[in-house]
Amino acid sequence: MALTSAMEDYLEAVFMLQKQNGYVRCVDVAEQLGVKKPSVSRAVKELSKSGHLVKNANGTLSLTETGLQFAEQIYEKHRFFTERLIAAGVDPIIAEQDACSIEHAVSAESFQKLKKAFDDG
C-alpha cells in the first residue's frame, strides 16, 4: 500500500521517538510533528488499518514489522539527504526541512543509485 507523505512522517516520528524514549505516546507524536492530537488520532487509525501501527492497551504506539521497515527506509533517506545537504554548505535547519521534502519525492531506485554513487565516491 502506498502511503501519503504525511503518513510516512507519522511512521518516521514514531520510529524516532521509539529509539529516543523506548515508548511512544500520541501526545509525543503531536509534539514532534507540530500537529494537534486529533490529527495524530486520525493518522493512528489509518496506519492501524493499513497494518503499519498498533495502539497498545496502555495507549502507547508500536510499529508493526511492515511499519518498522517503512519507517527505517524513510529515516535512512532523511539522514542521507540531511547529511549531504549540510556537507554541501546548506544551513542545518534548511537541510532538515529540505531532506523531509526530498525523502518523500525520491524513488527507491534513485535513492539506491545516489547512495551507491556517494559510497563509491
N, C-alpha and C positions, 0 to 999 in steps of 0.2 A: 504494500500500500504506500502510495506517495504521500508524504507529509507536507504541510504548508511550512513556510519558513518560520512562522510563529510557533508552530508545534515543535519544530526542531529546536527552537530557542528554549522551550519549556523542558525538553529532554536534556539539553545541554546544561541548563540551570540545575535540574535535579541531580545530574551526574556530578557537577562541580560541588554542589552543596553536600552530597553524599561523601565525596572524597574529603572535603573540608571538615565536616561536623560528625560524620558517621551516621547521621539520620537526616531526614528532610521533612519539613512541615510545609503546608500550603503557605503559611504566613512568610516563611523564609523565601519561598519561590517568588512571592509577590514583591518582597523587598528587593531581591536580587534583580528582578526584571523591571522594577519600577511600575508595576501594574497593581490593580486593586484585586482583593481576594476573590470577588465573584468571577473575574476573568480567569483566575487560576482554577477555580472550581469547574468552570466550563471546560477548560483545557484538560483537566484531570479526567473528567467524564469522557471526553473524546479519546484521549490517549489510553484510557482503560478499555473502552470499547474496541479500539484498534489493536489491543494486546501489547502495548508498549509500556504500560504503567499499572501499578497496583496500589490501591489505597488500603493500608493495613487497618486492622481493628483499632489500633491505638491512634489512628489519624495520620501516621507518618506515610510517606510515599516511597515506593520501591520501583526500580526499573525491572521489567521482565528481561529475559535473555535477549529478545529482539530489541527492546528499548535500549538496553545496555550497548548492544552492537551499534545501533544508530547513534547514540549519544557519544560513544567513543570516536566514531568517524567524524562527527560534527566538531567535536572538541579538538581532534587532531588537525583538521583543516583550519580551525580558528587559531590555534597555536602557530601553525606553519605560516599562515599569512600575516599574523601579527608580528612574528619574529622577523620575517623577510622585509616587511614594511619599515619596521624600526631600524633594521640594518641598513635600509636604503636612505635613512635620514628623516623618515616621517615621524612627527610628534607621536609619542606613545598613546595618547588619548585618541587621536585621529586614527592611528593604526588599528587600535582595538575596534573602533566603530566601523572602519572600512573592512576589516577582516570579517566582521559579523555579516556584512552585506555579501562579500565575496564567497564566504563559506556556503551560502545557500545557492549561489548562482553557478558555481563551477561544477562541471560533471565529474563523476568518479574517474573517468578515463583521463580527463585533462589534469585532474589533481595528481593522479599517479604519475603521469608524464612529467609534471612540474617537479614533484618530489624527486623523481629519478634524475632529472636534469640538475637539480641542486646537489643531490648526493654525489653525482658523478663529477660535478664541477669543482 
